[in-house]
Amino acid sequence: MSQQIYLVLENGEYLEGKSFGAPVSEEILGEVVFTTGMTGYLETLTDPSYYGQIVVQTFPLIGNYGIIPEDFESRNVFLSAYIVREWCQNPSNYRSEGNLDTFFKEKNIPGLYDIDTRYLTKVIREYGVMNGKLTTKAPPYTQAEIESLKQSRVQKAVEAVSRTEPEYYPAENGCYDVVLWDFGAKQNIIRELNRRGCNVTAVPAMSTAGEIIALHPDGIMLSNGPGDPQDNPGVIEELKKVCGENIPTFGICLGHQLLALSQGAKTGKLKYGHRGANQPVKEMDTGRIYMTSQNHGYAVLSETLPPDAQMNFMNLNDKTCEGVSYRNMPAFSVQFHPEACAGPKDTEILFDRFLKLMSDYRAG
């Protein structure tokens, strides 16, 4: 039998719904964000970048194609809770191995449904991303409870999701050796590199520059990940040292932000972020428009880029920076996810550009 659950927001509003998945035995805190993807809920659930967040799906029906482990982006679920308008109890897909309710119980993740997700999304768009909590306690809520919500903050997000030991993923007939610096890497980044003949050594976020350089890579991939990029001063310092070696480097999402910070740029928090598979981005050199998949709450401030860097991709909704290329080193980065098949395959060319950088690097 479903519990009656309340979502309490830091602006004082609350919404009532019903639970599925793991029961809410204590208050569940998180940053409440929405994602506009109409498909790909499995990738959302297993994306480490959602660590510490309560994720709202704007698409009303979720779970209709079940649980498919082959599509997972990591070994675990890192979000704090999941909110949908309606969840499908009887999925239909020949690849399905279960349903959302059972999966969430196994992973100890609470779900909330029968809630007006359209209204909730409008609230977030107007007020901005805010903290919230799931609770069984009925209203009213005291001002002290609301104030404590405002003080909540995700801590050590990258450390919480990164692997603890290096792992090797060989490619069939591998011809390049790539170090994947794991800040919360999605599995499809490894798949795309392997598919192009890259042997991948994934290393923990807390790896030193010396450890990475000692692997003698042809290239370095900076992965996606959760949290405020400025919360990683140690990583930024080590990345600055690695950049001094002029090894071809490609950054995605958090990796893009950390690379910019290592070169003296600044980042800032967006009002409600970009999360979904339908974000239009313009390539500045060609004028071509791409539909991209995104999941981030922070952006590189283009006006703070150093003289040797230039913005080469721009978000067409809010004109924020979506990509940077560097003239002083063989490096580039993008804020969106070229491995996520949003177009569905139009931005995969960025992996090929990375291979071209490594080829030129080898040629001297």
VOGU-3710 file (C-alpha; in Angstrom, 3 decimals, decimal comma):
1> msqqiylvle> 0,000/0,000/0,000  1,347/3,447/-0,971  2,370/5,958/1,684  1,129/9,527/1,600  4,293/11,577/1,014  4,905/15,309/1,028  7,501/17,187/-0,989  8,457/20,299/0,981  10,354/23,050/-0,860  12,659/25,702/0,565
11> ngeylegksf> 10,314/28,454/-0,676  7,697/27,139/1,785  5,462/25,352/-0,731  4,594/21,691/-0,424  2,935/19,090/-2,660  1,282/15,820/-1,679  1,743/12,525/-3,502  2,057/8,783/-3,064  5,126/6,632/-2,696  6,534/3,785/-4,747
21> gapvseeilg> 9,887/2,075/-4,556  11,681/2,251/-1,218  9,553/3,522/1,689  10,290/6,952/3,153  11,248/6,019/6,705  13,111/9,270/7,336  13,337/12,639/5,632  15,007/12,537/2,203  16,886/15,751/1,361  18,093/16,870/-2,046
31> evvfttgmtg> 18,269/19,601/-4,647  15,029/19,497/-6,645  15,666/19,620/-10,407  13,638/18,730/-13,493  14,602/16,955/-16,704  12,643/17,270/-19,957  13,684/13,988/-21,611  10,761/11,995/-23,029  12,845/8,817/-23,151  16,050/7,710/-21,470
41> yletltdpsy> 14,814/7,470/-17,893  17,166/4,529/-17,274  20,142/6,649/-18,273  18,879/9,436/-16,004  18,476/7,108/-13,039  22,003/5,709/-13,388  23,801/8,960/-14,291  26,214/9,826/-11,414  25,785/13,531/-12,222  22,424/13,436/-10,392
51> ygqivvqtfp> 24,101/12,643/-7,074  22,280/14,312/-4,173  19,352/15,503/-6,287  15,603/14,870/-6,261  14,816/14,456/-9,954  11,469/15,445/-11,476  10,492/13,980/-14,861  8,387/16,429/-16,903  7,199/13,633/-19,216  4,053/12,306/-17,499
61> lignygiipe> 4,394/8,517/-17,900  7,639/6,857/-16,832  8,632/3,184/-16,663  6,759/1,867/-19,694  9,757/-0,009/-21,125  10,873/-1,393/-17,790  14,370/-1,934/-16,413  17,122/-2,797/-18,912  20,554/-3,202/-17,231  22,380/-3,028/-20,583
71> dfesrnvfls> 21,318/0,630/-20,828  22,629/1,654/-17,407  25,272/4,413/-17,307  26,835/3,246/-14,030  26,685/0,422/-11,506  24,404/2,268/-9,114  21,699/4,909/-8,655  23,034/8,141/-7,163  20,018/10,451/-7,099  18,251/10,944/-3,765
81> ayivrewcqn> 14,655/10,473/-4,952  12,573/10,359/-8,132  9,318/12,188/-8,879  6,885/11,313/-11,697  3,286/12,073/-12,589  2,532/8,423/-13,233  4,653/5,259/-13,228  3,933/2,229/-15,361  3,385/-0,880/-13,245  3,294/-3,297/-16,201
91> psnyrsegnl> 6,119/-2,436/-18,620  6,149/-3,920/-22,115  9,522/-4,440/-23,791  11,270/-7,604/-24,917  14,494/-6,403/-23,218  12,861/-5,557/-19,884  14,034/-7,390/-16,760  11,755/-5,779/-14,213  9,815/-2,664/-13,219  10,652/0,622/-11,526
101> dtffkeknip> 9,014/-0,216/-8,209  11,042/-3,397/-7,684  14,236/-1,748/-8,936  13,857/1,192/-6,540  13,229/-1,143/-3,623  16,446/-3,022/-4,468  18,423/0,240/-4,685  16,720/1,847/-1,650  15,506/4,807/-3,715  12,143/6,414/-2,865
111> glydidtryl> 9,791/7,404/-5,655  6,906/9,873/-5,538  3,958/9,807/-7,954  0,426/11,181/-8,363  1,861/14,674/-8,062  1,376/17,650/-10,391  4,809/17,605/-12,035  3,761/20,308/-14,506  3,052/22,739/-11,676  6,226/21,719/-9,843
121> tkvireygvm> 8,312/22,375/-12,957  6,788/25,840/-13,310  7,650/26,588/-9,678  11,293/25,605/-10,254  11,485/27,670/-13,451  10,170/30,746/-11,650  11,935/30,400/-8,304  15,027/28,531/-9,517  16,516/25,238/-8,422  15,965/24,806/-4,701
131> ngklttkapp> 16,364/22,292/-1,936  13,509/20,050/-0,932  12,699/17,042/1,181  10,363/14,070/1,099  8,627/13,445/4,390  5,681/11,521/5,825  5,020/14,394/8,222  1,878/16,305/7,277  1,807/20,119/7,157  2,076/22,719/8,542
141> ytqaeieslk> 5,854/23,174/8,586  7,665/25,601/10,840  9,872/28,421/9,647  12,796/26,655/11,332  12,170/23,566/9,186  12,116/25,687/6,021  15,294/27,529/7,017  17,117/24,251/7,650  16,236/23,187/4,107  17,910/26,314/2,726
151> qsrvqkavea> 21,137/25,495/4,568  21,427/21,973/3,130  24,242/21,490/0,585  25,690/18,497/-1,243  29,232/17,800/-0,037  32,105/15,917/-1,736  29,906/14,866/-4,635  32,725/13,839/-7,009  34,450/11,747/-4,360  31,156/9,973/-3,660
161> vsrtepeyyp> 30,628/8,786/-7,256  34,127/8,283/-8,672  35,717/4,837/-8,778  38,317/4,076/-6,123  40,738/2,026/-8,238  41,915/2,246/-11,866  40,043/-0,004/-14,295  41,079/-1,048/-17,796  38,674/-1,353/-20,740  40,484/-2,701/-23,818
171> aengcydvvl> 39,186/-2,117/-27,320  39,167/-4,706/-30,048  42,286/-3,937/-32,100  42,982/-0,923/-29,876  45,318/1,640/-31,406  45,111/4,532/-28,903  45,528/4,585/-25,133  43,182/7,010/-23,389  43,018/7,895/-19,697  39,458/8,589/-18,570
181> wdfgakqnii> 39,616/10,859/-15,522  36,506/9,712/-13,694  34,537/12,452/-11,941  31,316/10,415/-12,257  31,744/8,998/-15,750  28,877/7,640/-17,817  29,530/4,205/-19,258  28,691/5,273/-22,793  31,794/7,496/-22,898  33,855/4,321/-22,531
191> relnrrgcnv> 31,737/2,533/-25,151  32,229/5,347/-27,692  35,986/5,377/-27,138  36,252/1,573/-27,344  34,198/1,609/-30,541  36,811/3,884/-32,102  39,753/1,686/-31,155  40,720/3,380/-27,893  41,923/1,316/-24,953  40,569/3,110/-21,890
201> tavpamstag> 42,131/3,271/-18,442  39,614/4,858/-16,071  41,276/6,453/-13,045  39,805/7,881/-9,805  39,032/11,569/-9,489  41,686/11,989/-6,806  44,498/10,752/-9,081  47,561/12,974/-9,276  49,030/14,496/-12,401  52,098/12,318/-11,958
211> eiialhpdgi> 50,030/9,138/-11,854  48,168/10,082/-15,020  51,263/11,171/-16,962  53,033/7,943/-15,925  50,436/5,996/-17,936  51,805/7,640/-21,135  48,376/8,222/-22,658  47,752/9,324/-26,234  44,844/11,347/-24,885  42,939/12,287/-21,726
221> mlsngpgdpq> 39,170/12,294/-21,392  37,695/14,449/-18,610  34,345/12,979/-17,642  31,023/14,339/-16,519  30,140/14,413/-12,826  28,001/16,021/-10,103  28,093/19,136/-7,979  29,680/22,570/-8,054  32,890/22,447/-10,119  34,558/24,916/-7,749
231> dnpgvieelk> 34,280/22,332/-4,945  37,212/20,447/-6,500  40,327/22,616/-5,945  42,641/19,599/-5,695  41,484/18,188/-9,013  41,746/21,610/-10,667  45,350/21,987/-9,479  46,336/18,529/-10,761  44,557/19,203/-14,059  46,539/22,412/-14,472
241> kvcgeniptf> 49,748/20,348/-14,213  48,499/17,791/-16,732  47,629/20,565/-19,200  51,268/21,648/-19,088  52,219/18,343/-20,747  50,265/19,196/-23,943  48,539/15,806/-24,098  45,368/15,853/-26,259  42,428/16,456/-23,922  38,661/16,284/-24,357
251> giclghqlla> 36,297/17,393/-21,564  32,578/16,654/-21,208  30,162/18,440/-18,824  31,926/18,711/-15,427  35,188/17,901/-17,238  34,529/20,928/-19,464  34,016/23,149/-16,422  37,086/21,859/-14,570  39,274/22,371/-17,642  38,103/25,980/-17,912
261> lsqgaktgkl> 38,718/26,586/-14,198  42,224/25,161/-14,503  42,950/27,797/-17,159  41,703/30,725/-15,084  38,065/30,984/-16,216  35,108/31,115/-13,839  31,858/29,187/-13,513  28,438/30,193/-12,231  25,202/28,493/-11,208  22,257/28,545/-13,616
271> kyghrganqp> 18,771/29,422/-12,395  17,336/25,977/-13,099  19,990/24,276/-15,206  19,811/22,370/-18,483  18,536/18,811/-18,151  16,994/16,898/-21,017  17,586/15,530/-24,505  16,324/18,508/-26,498  18,700/21,418/-25,858  19,589/23,422/-29,018
281> vkemdtgriy> 23,262/24,355/-29,377  24,984/26,381/-32,103  28,523/25,732/-33,322  30,044/29,185/-33,708  32,463/28,436/-36,580  29,942/26,736/-38,877  26,606/28,134/-37,700  25,262/24,570/-37,534  22,583/23,816/-34,944  22,680/20,583/-32,934
291> mtsqnhgyav> 20,060/19,077/-30,633  21,924/17,915/-27,551  21,456/15,954/-24,359  22,424/17,849/-21,207  22,513/17,527/-17,443  24,147/20,386/-15,577  23,375/23,162/-13,147  26,561/25,223/-13,654  28,127/26,842/-16,714  31,445/28,335/-17,750
301> lsetlppdaq> 31,178/32,134/-17,889  32,326/32,916/-21,430  33,397/36,469/-20,575  35,993/35,064/-18,143  37,749/32,802/-20,657  41,507/33,483/-21,034  42,866/34,991/-24,283  43,989/31,579/-25,596  40,476/30,130/-25,313  37,328/30,778/-27,255
311> mnfmnlndkt> 33,700/29,733/-26,950  32,889/27,496/-29,902  29,411/26,259/-28,906  26,537/28,373/-27,536  23,187/27,420/-26,008  20,438/28,968/-28,136  17,946/29,199/-25,259  19,987/31,364/-22,898  23,240/32,092/-24,832  25,416/30,350/-22,236
321> cegvsyrnmp> 28,722/28,705/-23,076  28,397/25,126/-24,366  31,928/24,504/-25,570  35,477/25,862/-25,524  38,538/25,324/-27,708  42,078/26,202/-26,634  44,840/27,592/-28,835  47,678/27,148/-26,331  47,225/23,373/-25,998  45,582/20,461/-27,878
331> afsvqfhpea> 42,360/20,578/-25,882  38,656/21,248/-26,284  35,534/20,637/-24,225  31,756/20,691/-24,406  29,044/21,201/-21,819  26,598/18,794/-23,473  26,857/14,998/-23,848  28,011/13,849/-27,309  27,830/10,218/-26,153  24,123/10,476/-25,289
341> cagpkdteil> 22,596/10,156/-28,793  20,310/13,202/-28,595  20,319/13,979/-32,316  20,551/10,950/-32,225  24,147/10,757/-33,451  25,088/14,191/-34,753  27,533/15,262/-32,009  29,399/11,920/-32,023  31,779/13,687/-34,435  33,442/15,238/-31,390
351> fdrflklmsd> 34,919/11,852/-30,504  36,364/11,725/-34,012  37,879/15,182/-33,493  39,481/13,839/-30,338  40,968/10,957/-32,332  42,335/13,453/-34,866  44,040/15,352/-32,026  45,655/12,132/-30,813  46,748/11,213/-34,335  48,415/14,617/-34,789
361> yrag> 50,023/14,279/-31,353  51,576/10,952/-32,331  52,807/12,360/-35,606  54,707/15,008/-33,652
//
